[in-house]
Amino acid sequence: MHADEIDPQAKAAVERQERFSLPHSRWGLKLARLVTRPAMWARNRNPPAVGETVDGTVPGPAGDLDARLYLPDGDGPFPTVAFFHGGGFVLGSVATHDWLCRHLTRESDCAVLSVDYRLAPEHPFPAAVADAYAAVEWAADNPDAIAGTGEVAVAGDSAGGALAAVAALMAAERDGPHIAHQALLYPGVGVEPGQPSVEEHAGIVLDEADLEWFSECYYGDEIHERNPYADPTNAGDVSGVAPATVVTAGFDPLRDGGRAYAEQLVRDGVPTRYENYPDQVHGFMTLRDVDRATEAIADVADDLAGALREG
């Protein structure tokens, strides 16, 4: 499941990031969010060009949610991918995932609607889930507002991958909007202490203390930990969810949880493509200097485009 060595480009990117250790306190969290605020992410950028970007909001259950719409070149309408960023449910924003969303738009020729959601620990579960599902419902119900065809898929990385998976599950169980596909990029689902990926690779990008802290912040109370709308691997039956692409990375502590959910989807009859990148690390699809990142984005984009255009 993992290569002999980490891809040199990914290793170099991780080493550059090691100086920014994750905070495990409220004060440290405020500082981390300041560092990743949009103004700082806009510096020294040469972002991939898309047809147009539109910053705005979408309605959420507790107020408007910041969002950025990426439109491809050409005349619309376009199928829509609702995207949710990673960051352990406590970090991240539309701005931190701008590069990934731009590439996804270019490669898929679909519109990408990147949506912020309420972050923990200020807003523990189910706030992020409620926001994500509300955004998907709104995108499906208001195609004219986003130059959309009405066809919708969901995607996300890490924590956002979990939100995308839960949105697909909720839509299936609640007779909600039709979701053509779900793209789950190294999703934060099914992670358990003692898994080989956690035992062997904690400390590469994410360590066990990070995983524990994210979990404490997100759940707020351990009573929620077995709720399928918090983690879809807890669901007894996922047979009705959208076809899926599940991506994992060989050197990622989250690898085995993502693989387990892909296997669960297959067991329940959901068409699923599972792809493990054995020489990659958690978060590799957001690393701008890693060739395999753009290759992986292109592969996921093909799956999304194919599903959306089939309707």
Backbone as a ProteinNet text record, in pm:
[ID]
protein_1_A
[PRIMARY]
MHADEIDPQAKAAVERQERFSLPHSRWGLKLARLVTRPAMWARNRNPPAVGETVDGTVPGPAGDLDARLYLPDGDGPFPTVAFFHGGGFVLGSVATHDWLCRHLTRESDCAVLSVDYRLAPEHPFPAAVADAYAAVEWAADNPDAIAGTGEVAVAGDSAGGALAAVAALMAAERDGPHIAHQALLYPGVGVEPGQPSVEEHAGIVLDEADLEWFSECYYGDEIHERNPYADPTNAGDVSGVAPATVVTAGFDPLRDGGRAYAEQLVRDGVPTRYENYPDQVHGFMTLRDVDRATEAIADVADDLAGALREG
[TERTIARY]
81.9	0	84.7	212.7	300.7	431.3	491.6	615.9	732.3	848.2	966.6	1002.9	979	1014.4	906.6	896.3	806.6	860.5	770	805.9	892.7	1008.3	1098.7	1032.9	946	879.2	786.9	712.8	625.4	707	816.3	901.4	955.3	1000.1	1051.5	941.7	820.8	709.6	676.5	676.9	648.2	755.1	879.8	988.8	977.3	928.3	908.9	798.5	702	588.1	609.8	713	732.3	752.5	798.3	819.2	687.4	574.6	442.9	372.3	399.6	335.5	192.1	105.6	-34.6	-54.4	-140.5	-166.1	-262.9	-247.8	-340.8	-400.8	-428.5	-489.2	-572	-663	-747.6	-662.5	-560.3	-476.1	-397.4	-339.9	-263.7	-350.3	-475	-567.1	-594.6	-612.3	-634.8	-516	-396.3	-276.1	-269.2	-300.6	-295.6	-396	-513.7	-613	-569.2	-499.8	-448	-347	-259.8	-156.9	-218.9	-331.6	-393.4	-507.1	-514.8	-621.4	-601.5	-708.8	-701.3	-591.5	-566.3	-466.7	-328.4	-295.1	-163.4	-152.6	-263.5	-260.1	-258.6	-296.3	-295.7	-155.4	-61	71.9	150.2	238.7	329.2	254.8	142.6	59.3	60.4	63.5	40.3	-62.5	-187.7	-287.1	-322.1	-356.2	-402.1	-524.8	-524	-633.5	-758.7	-872.7	-1002.2	-1082.2	-1200.3	-1279.9	-1318.6	-1359.8	-1404.4	-1414.3	-1391.2	-1421.5	-1515.5	-1608.4	-1707.5	-1714.4	-1678.4	-1690.1	-1828.3	-1886.3	-2019.6	-2054	-2181.1	-2227.6	-2338.1	-2357.4	-2473.6	-2542.1	-2673.2	-2743.8	-2714.8	-2687.1	-2667.5	-2771.9	-2776.9	-2880.3	-2864.3	-2743.2	-2720.7	-2668.6	-2686.5	-2638.1	-2567	-2532	-2468.2	-2328.7	-2291	-2160.8	-2080.6	-1956.6	-1870.3	-1847.1	-1841.1	-1823.1	-1752.4	-1687	-1623.2	-1662.8	-1716	-1756.7	-1649.7	-1601.1	-1502.6	-1573.2	-1564.2	-1628.1	-1522.3	-1544	-1448.3	-1456.8	-1360.9	-1371.9	-1492	-1548.7	-1658.4	-1791.9	-1894.4	-2030.3	-2096.1	-2160.9	-2233.6	-2368.3	-2450.4	-2431	-2336.9	-2290.2	-2194.4	-2247.7	-2214.2	-2238.4	-2159	-2205.9	-2148.9	-2091.4	-1971.8	-1910.1	-1909.5	-1982	-1976.7	-1855	-1762.3	-1634.6	-1622.1	-1567.3	-1547.1	-1401	-1340.1	-1196.8	-1164.3	-1038.7	-987.9	-934.8	-881.1	-827	-869.8	-905.8	-940.2	-1066.1	-1150.5	-1272.9	-1245.1	-1117.3	-1085.7	-1007.4	-946.4	-866.3	-915.6	-853.2	-883.5	-994.2	-999.1	-1096.4	-1102	-1191.3	-1193.4	-1056	-990.3	-861.6	-752.1	-749	-640.7	-646.7	-764.1	-780.2	-806.8	-768.6	-790.8	-717.1	-592.4	-512.1	-575.1	-615.8	-678.6	-808.4	-891.2	-1020.4	-1003	-903.4	-876.7	-836.8	-748.9	-709.5	-827	-908.9	-1024.3	-1121.1	-1138.9	-1224.1	-1167.2	-1038.5	-974.1	-979.7	-954.5	-944.8	-1081.7	-1181.8	-1314.4	-1404.3	-1374.3	-1462.2	-1600.5	-1600	-1720.8	-1701.7	-1812.6	-1804.9	-1776.3	-1695.9	-1667	-1714.2	-1801.2	-1851.7	-1785.3	-1683.7	-1609.5	-1675.2	-1714.9	-1798.6	-1728.9	-1720.8	-1676	-1787.9	-1750.5	-1847.2	-1799.8	-1889	-1852.6	-1749.1	-1650.3	-1537.5	-1548	-1495.7	-1481.2	-1351.4	-1334.1	-1424.4	-1538	-1536.7	-1645.5	-1780.1	-1775.9	-1898	-1875.4	-1891.1	-1868.6	-1979.5	-1961.2	-2063.9	-2198.5	-2305	-2318.1	-2312.1	-2251.5	-2256.6	-2200.7	-2080.8	-2019.4	-2102.1	-2157.9	-2240.6	-2366.9	-2431.2	-2552.3	-2522.1	-2408.7	-2370.3	-2344.3	-2269	-2234.5	-2359.7	-2448.1	-2568.4	-2658	-2667.7	-2746.9	-2690.2	-2557.9	-2495.1	-2523.7	-2521.2	-2550.8	-2696.5	-2786.2	-2927.3	-2946.8	-2881.7	-2897	-2842.7	-2727.6	-2668.7	-2760.2	-2822.1	-2912	-3040.5	-3087	-3214.6	-3201.7	-3079	-3059.9	-2953.6	-2970.5	-2867.3	-2844	-2948.2	-2932.1	-2838.3	-2830.9	-2746.3	-2598.8	-2568.1	-2428.4	-2393	-2467	-2443.7	-2444	-2535.6	-2537	-2640.3	-2615.9	-2711.4	-2814.2	-2789.1	-2872.6	-2811.3	-2708.5	-2636	-2531.5	-2527.7	-2441.2	-2363.3	-2235.4	-2151.3	-2093.3	-2035.9	-1970.6	-1827.1	-1740.7	-1600	-1542.5	-1434.6	-1366.6	-1242.1	-1152.7	-1030.4	-1021.7	-972.2	-952	-1084.8	-1092.9	-1219.8	-1330	-1296.2	-1394.3	-1439.5	-1350.9	-1391.3	-1495.2	-1479.2	-1580.9	-1713.8	-1711	-1834	-1900.8	-1820.5	-1877.1	-1944	-1879.1	-1936.2	-2065.5	-2067.1	-2187.6	-2300	-2266.8	-2369.5	-2432.2	-2350.2	-2402.9	-2492.5	-2452.4	-2533.3	-2665.6	-2661.2	-2783.6	-2878.9	-2823.9	-2909.1	-2979.7	-2908.9	-2968.7	-3076.4	-3050.1	-3142.8	-3262.3	-3244.7	-3350.3	-3424.6	-3400.8	-3461	-3429.1	-3302.4	-3255.4	-3214.8	-3131.6	-3092.3	-3016.7	-3032.8	-2957.7	-2811.2	-2724.1	-2580.4	-2521.5	-2459.2	-2410.7	-2285.9	-2203.3	-2077	-2024.9	-1943.3	-1873.7	-1725.3	-1642.8	-1497.4	-1440	-1385.4	-1338.1	-1186.4	-1119.1	-974.4	-912.8	-844.6	-790.3	-883.3	-1007.6	-1109.5	-1079.5	-1122.2	-1106.2	-1220.9	-1227.7	-1334.7	-1272.1	-1339.7	-1299.8	-1162	-1110.5	-974.8	-982.4	-902.3	-902.4	-759.5	-736.5	-604.4	-569.8	-444.8	-400.8	-402.9	-468.4	-461.7	-316.4	-275.4	-137.3	-96.1	-186.4	-148.7	-123	-199.2	-176.3	-46.9	-28.2	90.8	219.5	213.4	335.1	362.8	258.5	279.5	237	184.1	160.2	293.4	293.6	417.4	458.6	399.5	420.7	298.9	316.2	210	120	62.8	-24.9	31.6	33.9	73.7	-48.5	-29.9	-143.3	-205.3	-124.8	-179.6	-268.6	-229.4	-313.1	-448.2	-444.1	-567.8	-659.7	-601.8	-682.1	-741.7	-662.3	-710.8	-821.9	-802.7	-908.2	-1038	-1025.7	-1144	-1213.5	-1137.3	-1196.4	-1267.8	-1204.9	-1266	-1394.3	-1390.5	-1503	-1623.3	-1600.4	-1713.5	-1769.2	-1683.4	-1732.1	-1766.1	-1839.9	-1879.4	-1864.6	-1806	-1780.5	-1908.1	-2022.2	-2148.5	-2175.3	-2113.7	-2137.7	-2046.1	-1948.5	-1844.2	-1894.9	-2007.9	-2062.6	-2181.3	-2201.2	-2310.1	-2269.5	-2347.7	-2310	-2305.2	-2372	-2363.1	-2239.2	-2168.6	-2036.9	-1927.9	-1945.9	-1849.9	-1929.1	-1934	-2022.4	-1983.2	-1862	-1828	-1914.6	-1985.1	-2076.8	-2211.8	-2237.9	-2367.6	-2381.7	-2499.8	-2523.3	-2541.3	-2584.3	-2612.1	-2587.4	-2495.9	-2469	-2503.8	-2588.5	-2614.1	-2676.3	-2742.3	-2810.5	-2729.6	-2603.6	-2526.4	-2472.2	-2423.5	-2372.3	-2247.2	-2223.4	-2096.1	-1979.5	-1868.2	-1761	-1624.8	-1541.5	-1397.4	-1335.2	-1254	-1187.3	-1037.4	-969	-823.9	-758.5	-652.7	-572.7	-425.4	-343.3	-199	-127.6	-22.9	43.7	99.7	154.7	218.8	127.7	-1.5	-101.1	-158.6	-159.1	-225.6	-373.3	-437.3	-579.3	-603.9	-497.8	-511.1	-607	-590.8	-668.8	-816.1	-847	-986.2	-1052.1	-982	-1036	-1053.8	-955.6	-966.9	-1084.8	-1102.2	-1212.5	-1347.4	-1359.5	-1487.1	-1507.4	-1401.2	-1413.1	-1460.9	-1406.9	-1449.1	-1594.2	-1633.9	-1773.7	-1867.3	-1830	-1910.3	-1924.3	-1814.4	-1817.1	-1905.5	-1891.7	-1973.6	-2122.2	-2158.1	-2298.4	-2343.6	-2258.6	-2299	-2285.7	-2211.4	-2193.1	-2075.6	-2096.1	-1982.7	-1873.8	-1755.2	-1648.7	-1515.1	-1441.8	-1302.3	-1213.1	-1130.2	-1038.1	-897.3	-829.1	-693.3	-603.8	-502	-403	-275.1	-219.9	-93.5	15.4	85.9	169.9	286.7	333.3	448.8	410.1	280.7	233.5	195.6	172.7	145.1	6.7	-38.8	-166.5	-161.4	-266.2	-274.8	-201	-151.4	-63	-131.3	-264.4	-331.9	-344.8	-296.5	-290.3	-147.6	-51.6	89.5	124.1	155	168.6	291.4	394.4	518.9	532.5	422.2	423.9	352.8	427.9	370.6	254	267.2	161.6	31.5	40.7	-80	-165.1	-103.9	-181.4	-231.5	-153.7	-199.2	-321.4	-317	-428.8	-553.5	-536.2	-650.4	-714	-631.7	-684.7	-765.1	-716.9	-789.7	-924.4	-925.9	-1051.1	-1145.7	-1091.8	-1173.2	-1239.1	-1167.5	-1226.4	-1346.4	-1333.1	-1444.6	-1564.8	-1540.5	-1649.3	-1716.4	-1635	-1690.4	-1772.6	-1719.8	-1792.3	-1926.8	-1928.1	-2053.3	-2152.5	-2106	-2193.7	-2251.5	-2173.9	-2223.3	-2312.6	-2301.9	-2396.8	-2531.2	-2526.9	-2651	-2705.3
-122.2	0	126.4	113.8	229.7	189.6	284.9	260	250.6	220	213.9	351.8	455.5	591.2	688.7	798.8	907	971.3	1006.1	1079.7	1200.6	1217.8	1327.9	1465.3	1489.8	1619.3	1637.9	1532.2	1540.5	1553.9	1481.2	1488.7	1630.1	1691.6	1828.4	1924.4	1905.3	1992.5	1976.3	1851.8	1827.6	1890.3	1877.5	1934.8	2086.4	2149.4	2294.4	2332.8	2244.4	2275.7	2238.7	2161.2	2112.5	2224.8	2339.2	2450.3	2504.5	2470.5	2515	2397.1	2374	2264	2302.4	2202	2227.8	2267.8	2365.6	2407.5	2311.8	2292.5	2208.5	2288.6	2415.8	2502.5	2607.6	2669.6	2774.4	2891.6	2930.1	3042.1	3005.1	2887.1	2843.8	2832.7	2791.7	2781.1	2918	3017.7	3153	3199.4	3168.2	3206.7	3133.1	3003.2	2925.5	2978.6	3015.8	3070	3205.2	3281.9	3409.9	3387.9	3287.8	3257.9	3214	3145.3	3094.2	3181.8	3304.5	3392.6	3424.2	3457.8	3475.9	3569.5	3679.3	3775.5	3712.6	3626.6	3566.1	3460	3388.1	3286.1	3348.8	3474	3540.6	3586.3	3590.1	3638.3	3536.1	3588.4	3502.6	3393.3	3427.5	3329.8	3353.9	3245.3	3249	3141.1	3167.4	3059	3014.8	2886.1	2837.8	2917.4	2957.7	3039.6	2955.9	3014.1	2956.3	3063.6	3028.9	3126.3	3245.9	3218.4	3326.4	3271.3	3357.3	3323.9	3429.1	3383.9	3473.4	3443.3	3541.1	3526.2	3571.3	3494.4	3527.8	3444.3	3419.6	3338.9	3245.5	3140.3	3054.1	3045.5	3027	3024.5	2896.4	2911.3	2797.7	2797.5	2693.7	2683.2	2783.7	2839.5	2936.8	3069.3	3092.3	3215.2	3185.9	3290.9	3273.9	3214.5	3132.8	3067.5	3127	3165.8	3215.8	3106.1	3146	3048.9	3115.5	3035.3	3083.3	2989.9	3049.4	2974.1	2985.9	2872.6	2867.4	2820.3	2899.6	2865.3	2836.9	2734.9	2705.5	2810.3	2804.9	2883.4	2835.1	2925.9	2887.3	2931.2	2901.5	2939.6	2829.5	2870	2774.6	2741.3	2670.2	2628	2508.4	2486.3	2379.8	2289	2161	2077.9	2133.9	2106.4	2168.6	2064.4	2094.2	2014.1	2099.2	2055.9	2122.1	2067.2	2157.3	2115.9	2166.5	2078.4	2113.5	2091.2	2193.3	2191.6	2105.6	2064.8	1994.1	2089.4	2030.1	2107.7	2055.4	1925	1864.9	1918.3	1984.5	2049.7	2174.4	2211.7	2328.6	2434.7	2397.1	2487.8	2482.9	2565.5	2563.4	2660	2688.3	2783.3	2770.2	2845.1	2854.9	2895.3	2988.7	3040.2	2934.2	2850.2	2752.3	2646.7	2627.9	2523.8	2581.5	2706.1	2772	2701.3	2663.7	2600.1	2469	2386.4	2258.8	2279.5	2372.6	2394.2	2449.4	2533.5	2583.5	2469.3	2383.5	2270.6	2177.7	2155.8	2068.6	2126.8	2256.7	2323.3	2309.1	2333.9	2326.6	2185.5	2087.6	1950.4	1886.6	1928.3	1866.5	1940.3	2068.6	2155.9	2166.4	2154.2	2172.8	2294.5	2352.3	2456.5	2392	2457.6	2410.8	2517.9	2479.1	2569	2528.8	2605.2	2577.2	2652.1	2578.6	2634	2623.5	2734.8	2731.7	2678	2626.1	2575.2	2614.4	2608.4	2645.4	2547.3	2602.8	2524.2	2496.2	2379.5	2342.9	2406.2	2415.5	2369.2	2465.2	2585.2	2679.8	2621.4	2545.1	2487	2337.8	2256.2	2112.5	2045.8	1917.6	1839.1	1862.1	1883.9	1861.6	1987.7	2095.4	2222.4	2210.1	2154.8	2145.3	2058.6	1951.1	1861.8	1934	2004.5	2078.5	2182.4	2250.3	2350.4	2286.6	2176.7	2111.7	2062.3	1999.6	1947.1	2060.5	2167.2	2281.9	2341	2346	2400	2312.6	2181.8	2090.2	2105.6	2113	2132.7	2263.1	2369	2498.3	2493.1	2432	2422.7	2346.5	2240.5	2162	2237.5	2317.9	2388	2521.2	2572.9	2706.3	2705.7	2623.1	2616.1	2748.2	2827.8	2954.6	3050	3038.2	3127.7	3093.4	2974.9	2931.2	2883	2931.9	2892.5	2741.7	2676.4	2531.4	2467.6	2341.2	2260.9	2194.1	2193	2119.4	1987.5	1941.8	1820.2	1856.4	1780.8	1814.1	1691.5	1713.1	1614	1677.5	1595.5	1646.7	1597.9	1679	1642.8	1713	1658.9	1722.3	1644.7	1711.1	1644	1640.9	1529.8	1512.2	1532.1	1628.5	1653.2	1685.4	1759.6	1790.2	1666.1	1566.4	1439.8	1369.3	1377.7	1321.9	1394.3	1526.8	1602.8	1568.7	1551.3	1513.2	1376.6	1281.4	1147.8	1151.5	1230.7	1241.1	1309.3	1411	1476.3	1377.3	1290	1188.2	1090.2	1053.1	962.2	1027.1	1151	1220.1	1235.7	1269.2	1285	1153.8	1041.8	912.5	876.4	902	860.6	954	1077.9	1177	1210.2	1130.2	1158.6	1301.6	1338.5	1472.9	1487.3	1585	1609.8	1491.4	1475.1	1370.3	1411.8	1327.2	1351.3	1251.7	1304.3	1218.9	1140.8	1198.2	1133.8	1196.2	1120.6	1174	1141.7	1243.9	1229	1257.2	1154.1	1161.3	1149.6	1260.9	1268.4	1251.3	1138.3	1097	1141.6	1089	1138.8	1100.5	1186.3	1162.3	1079.5	953	863.1	732.5	669.2	536.5	525.6	634.4	632.4	578.5	476.4	413.2	396.2	415.4	384.7	237.6	212.2	75.8	32.7	111	77.6	84.2	-5.6	-1	135.2	203.2	333.3	435	428.5	518.6	481.7	352	306.6	338.5	321.9	333.8	475.8	556.7	683.6	807.5	789.9	906.6	976.5	1105.8	1183.2	1237.7	1183.2	1237.9	1325	1452.4	1553.2	1558.5	1444.2	1437.8	1337.8	1374.9	1277.4	1238.2	1143.8	1093	1201	1292.1	1401.4	1491.8	1514	1592.7	1524.7	1394.9	1321.1	1324.4	1308.6	1310.1	1448.4	1551.9	1687.7	1724.2	1690.7	1716.6	1647.5	1522.8	1446.6	1510.9	1550.5	1614.4	1743.7	1822.5	1949	1925.5	1830.1	1808.5	1749.3	1642.7	1573.8	1649.1	1719.3	1789.3	1695	1589.5	1489.1	1352.9	1257.9	1126.6	1053.3	1098.6	1034.1	1039.8	1137.2	1153.4	1066	1001.2	937	822.4	762.6	651.4	693.6	821.9	872.7	863.6	797.5	786.9	920.4	1023.4	1154.2	1230.8	1176.5	1229.3	1154.8	1024.5	939.8	831.6	833.9	742.2	595.4	564.8	424.1	362.4	444.5	393.6	353.8	383.6	353.8	202.9	151	9.1	-27.5	68	41.2	169.8	164.3	281.7	254.2	155.6	109.7	216.1	315.8	414.6	537.4	544.5	666.3	672.7	791.7	814.7	731.1	696	633.4	718.1	650.2	717.8	696.8	797.5	785.8	811.2	717.8	732.3	728.5	833.4	845.4	838.5	758.5	757.9	772.2	795.2	810.3	708.7	647.1	538.7	575.5	696.3	739.3	826.9	808.4	888.7	807.8	861	790.5	761.9	839.9	820.7	714.9	657.1	565.3	449.2	380.7	259.8	289.8	404.1	442.3	468.8	539.1	565	437.9	349.1	220.6	139.8	140.3	65.1	116.6	250.4	301.8	265.5	267.6	223	78.5	-5.4	-145.8	-158.6	-74.4	-74.6	-35.5	64.9	105.3	-10	-75.7	-186.8	-300.2	-334	-441.6	-411.4	-284.3	-246.1	-215.6	-247.9	-239.1	-103.6	-13.1	121.7	119.7	160.5	166.5	257.9	203.8	275.5	250.5	358.8	346	389	296.9	326.4	336.4	445.7	467.8	508.1	426.3	458.5	503.6	614.5	665.3	629.2	519.5	460.3	546.5	641.4	722.2	861.7	881.6	1015.4	1027.1	1150.6	1183.8	1247.8	1260	1326	1469.5	1506.5	1641.8	1664	1557.9	1578.6	1648.5	1639.6	1701.2	1852.4	1906.7	2052.8	2105.4	2017.4	2057.4	2098.2	2223.8	2279.4	2228.7	2185.2	2144.8	1993.9	1923	1776.9	1734.5	1675.7	1637.8	1540.3	1446.9	1347.9	1413.3	1529.7	1598.9	1638.9	1700.9	1742.6	1621.7	1513.6	1391.4	1334	1332.1	1278.3	1364.5	1495.9	1585.3	1559.7	1541.1	1515	1386.1	1282.6	1155.4	1170.5	1239.8	1262.3	1347.3	1447.2	1533.9	1454.9	1359.4	1274.9	1197.3	1144.2	1070.1	1160.9	1280.1	1372.7	1416.7	1452.6	1499.6	1392.4	1269.5	1159.8	1135.5	1134.2	1109.9	1223.3	1346.3	1461.7	1474.6	1442.2	1458.6	1342	1229.6	1121.4	1153.7	1242.7	1288	1188.8
0	0	0	35.3	26.5	-41.1	-107.8	-179.8	-81.3	-133.7	-47.9	6.3	-74.5	-34.9	-79.5	-8.4	-48.7	-175.8	-265.9	-386.9	-349.6	-413.3	-374.9	-377.4	-474.5	-479.2	-358.7	-321.6	-205.5	-77.3	-69.5	49.7	68.4	-39.6	-30.5	13.5	-38.6	-0.1	147.5	196.9	338.4	426.3	386.5	466.3	474.4	367.6	371.8	469.6	487.1	572.7	718.6	748.3	884.4	985	940	1033.8	1087.3	1020.2	1066	1132.9	1259.8	1330.9	1364	1368.1	1395.3	1541.3	1567	1704.3	1772.1	1901.3	1976	2091	2065.4	2166	2094.3	2167.5	2108.6	2059.2	2139.2	2097.4	1972.5	1971.5	1854.4	1731.2	1750.3	1638.2	1577	1661.1	1609.1	1525.6	1572.9	1498.9	1365.4	1365.8	1242.5	1140.3	1188	1095	1040.6	1120.6	1073.3	962.2	980.2	880.5	748.4	755.6	633.3	583.5	632.7	586.2	437.2	365.4	221.1	174.1	245.5	197.9	188.2	285.3	283.4	176	150.4	44.9	-93.4	-101.9	-232.4	-273	-176.6	-207.4	-289.2	-375	-451.2	-525.6	-579.4	-647.8	-798.1	-869	-1012.3	-1041.3	-1006.2	-1006.9	-1148.4	-1164.6	-1295.2	-1340.4	-1465.2	-1516.6	-1539.3	-1505.6	-1538.3	-1610.7	-1657.3	-1730.3	-1646	-1521.3	-1432.3	-1291.5	-1193.2	-1053.9	-998.6	-917.5	-857.7	-709.2	-626.4	-481.8	-437.1	-348.5	-300.1	-179.3	-158.9	-47.5	-95.4	-18.3	-35.8	100.1	101.6	230	307.4	436	524.1	633.8	713	816.6	929.6	944.4	1051.8	998.7	869.2	808.1	677.8	606.3	476.8	491.2	392.1	388.3	272.9	299.7	193.5	90.6	-35.3	-143.3	-259.2	-339.1	-461.7	-575.5	-680.7	-798.8	-905.5	-953.1	-1060.3	-1186.6	-1291.7	-1418	-1523.5	-1605	-1712.8	-1823.3	-1913.3	-2035.4	-2115.8	-2193.1	-2280.5	-2226	-2303.9	-2268.4	-2186.2	-2078	-1995.7	-2057.1	-1984.7	-1846.2	-1833.9	-1711.2	-1683.4	-1572	-1575.5	-1456.9	-1339.8	-1218.8	-1099.1	-1003.9	-953.4	-847.1	-719.7	-617.8	-487.4	-413.2	-376.4	-317.9	-174.8	-87.9	52.6	90.6	148.2	177.7	298.6	306.1	422.3	527.7	635	744.9	880.3	885.5	1013	1076.8	1000.3	1047.3	1130.7	1148.6	1230.4	1152.4	1043.1	960.9	816.6	732.2	590.3	552	422.9	371.3	220.1	160.6	14	-38.1	30.9	-16.4	-13.1	90.4	101.4	-7.2	-67.6	-168.7	-307.9	-325.4	-454	-567.7	-545	-651.2	-696.2	-600.2	-632.7	-709.6	-664	-730.8	-871.4	-890.8	-1025.8	-1119.3	-1073.7	-1158	-1184.8	-1083.5	-1101.4	-1204.3	-1203.3	-1301.6	-1442.4	-1456.3	-1588	-1645.1	-1560.5	-1609.5	-1634.9	-1559.9	-1574.6	-1672.3	-1698	-1775.3	-1709.4	-1576.7	-1496.7	-1406.1	-1363.6	-1262.4	-1127.7	-1047.2	-911.5	-814.5	-724.4	-621.3	-489.7	-450.5	-327.1	-212.4	-109	-3.1	132	204	342.6	431.2	545.4	641.6	781.1	875.9	1012	1067.1	1134.5	1182.7	1332.1	1368.7	1509.2	1562.9	1692	1798.5	1832	1772.5	1799.7	1755.5	1647.2	1591	1568.1	1671.1	1655.7	1574.6	1546.1	1478	1546.5	1467.2	1322.9	1236.8	1285.1	1212.3	1071	1056	923.6	829.9	882.4	801.3	754.2	845.2	808.1	701.4	713.5	613.5	478	478	351.8	279.7	353.4	288	238	315	270.6	142.4	132.4	11.3	-109.8	-92	-202.6	-246	-148.8	-183.6	-260.2	-212.1	-278.3	-420.7	-440.8	-575.2	-670	-619.8	-704.2	-736.4	-642.1	-660	-733.3	-746.5	-804	-914.2	-1016.1	-1119.5	-1191.5	-1207.9	-1279.4	-1205.5	-1073.5	-994.9	-1006.4	-1057.5	-1066.8	-1207.6	-1306.5	-1446.6	-1461.6	-1389.1	-1384.4	-1474.5	-1504.3	-1581.5	-1491.7	-1361.7	-1268.1	-1226.8	-1300	-1261.5	-1156.8	-1046.4	-933.7	-888.5	-859.1	-792.8	-668.1	-581.4	-461	-457.7	-398.2	-385.6	-264.1	-212	-100.6	-64.8	6	48.2	200.2	254.5	398.4	472	562.5	629.8	530	424.8	321.2	246	234.9	175.2	259.4	392.3	480.8	462.2	450.6	431.2	298.7	193.4	64.3	73.6	141.1	156	236.3	342.6	424.8	347.5	268.5	186.7	89.9	31.2	-58.9	15.9	136.4	217.6	257.3	300	339.4	221.7	106.1	-11.9	-45.2	-31.3	-60.6	41.3	168.2	272.7	286.8	247.2	266.8	138	34	-96.4	-137.5	-120.4	-150.9	-295.2	-325.2	-464.5	-523.6	-652	-721.2	-730.3	-680.8	-688.3	-786.7	-891.1	-998.7	-959.8	-871.7	-836.2	-708.1	-636	-519.1	-533.4	-520.7	-529	-390.9	-329.3	-190.8	-192.2	-166	-176.4	-37.9	-20	110.8	223.4	223.3	316.4	460.2	551.3	693.8	748.3	706.3	749.2	797.8	891.3	933.1	996.4	1049.3	1106.4	1248.8	1277.9	1408.5	1458.3	1588.1	1643.7	1617.5	1587.9	1564.6	1420.4	1332.9	1190.6	1144.1	1052.9	1005.2	951.1	880.4	825	935.5	1044.5	1156.9	1228.6	1252.7	1325.3	1248.7	1115.7	1035.7	988.2	968.7	899.7	979.2	1099.5	1183.3	1208.1	1191.3	1197.7	1063.1	957.3	823	790.6	793.2	775.9	899.8	937	1053.7	1153.9	1282	1382.4	1465.8	1557.4	1634.3	1722.3	1771.7	1851.9	1767.5	1641.1	1549.8	1529.9	1502.5	1476.5	1598.4	1715.6	1838.1	1861.7	1838.5	1861.3	1763.7	1635.5	1537.2	1578.9	1621.6	1660.3	1780.1	1879.9	1997.8	1961.1	1873.9	1832.1	1753	1662	1570.8	1642.7	1718.7	1780.2	1900.3	1973.7	2091.1	2204.3	2173.4	2271.6	2203.7	2274.9	2214.7	2177	2225	2190.6	2040.3	1971.2	1828	1741.9	1800.5	1721.5	1634.7	1671.4	1592.7	1507.4	1491.6	1408.8	1261.7	1177.4	1036.1	963	1015.8	953.1	999	1095.9	1131.7	1057	1040.2	969.5	898.1	765.4	692.4	703.8	753.2	773.7	883.2	961.1	1063.3	1006.7	881.4	821.1	799	826.6	805.4	659.8	577.5	436.4	358.2	262.8	179.3	33.5	10.8	-126.2	-215	-156.8	-239.4	-274.5	-229.5	-251	-393.4	-430.4	-565.2	-592.3	-718.5	-754.6	-705.3	-677.8	-605	-668.1	-648.8	-666.3	-530.1	-484	-354.5	-378.4	-335.3	-352	-214.9	-204	-80.9	-118.2	-15.8	-33.5	55	0.9	70.4	205.4	218.6	342.1	428	413.1	484.9	600.6	723.5	833.2	805.6	719.9	689.1	583	528.6	413.7	439.7	551.1	573.3	595.8	657.3	672.9	538.4	449.4	316.4	236.9	245.2	174.7	228.9	361.3	420.9	370.8	355.3	305.7	159.1	78.6	-60	-65.4	21.4	25.1	70	164.3	209.8	95.6	18.5	-97.1	-196.3	-225.3	-320.9	-268.6	-140	-82	-94.2	-84.2	-92.6	-235.1	-330.8	-471.5	-536.1	-475	-530.9	-629.2	-753.6	-848.4	-791.7	-774.5	-704.8	-772.9	-794	-838	-722.6	-678	-569.8	-626.4	-591.6	-640.7	-524	-498.8	-396.7	-466.3	-420.4	-473.5	-372.5	-396.5	-291.6	-245.3	-328.9	-288.8	-242.9	-214.2	-178.4	-30.9	11.6	150.9	162.3	286.1	308	253.6	181.7	127.7	-1.7	-65.6	-181.8	-297.5	-307.3	-420.9	-407	-297.1	-282.2	-294.9	-323	-329.4	-472.2	-490.5	-624.8	-699.2	-628.3	-694.1	-706.4	-696.1	-704.5	-833.2	-925.2	-1054	-1039	-945	-926.4	-879.6	-818.2	-775.2	-894.7	-993.7	-1110.9	-1189.2	-1191	-1258.2	-1187.4	-1054.7	-977.2	-994.2	-994.2	-1014.3	-1150.6	-1252.6	-1386.4	-1390	-1320.8	-1317.8	-1247.8	-1134.5	-1062.7	-1146.5	-1213.2	-1297.9	-1409.6	-1467.2	-1572	-1518.1	-1396.9	-1337.7	-1315.3	-1261.9	-1237.2	-1367	-1465	-1592.2	-1659.5	-1659.1	-1721.8	-1655.6	-1522.5	-1451	-1469.7	-1465.6	-1477.4	-1617	-1716.1	-1853.8	-1895.8	-1822.8	-1846.7	-1783.7	-1682.8	-1619.6	-1519.7
[MASK]
+++++++++++++++++++++++++++++++++++++++++++++++++++++++++++++++++++++++++++++++++++++++++++++++++++++++++++++++++++++++++++++++++++++++++++++++++++++++++++++++++++++++++++++++++++++++++++++++++++++++++++++++++++++++++++++++++++++++++++++++++++++++++++++++++++++++++++++++++++++++++++++++++++++++++++++++++++++++

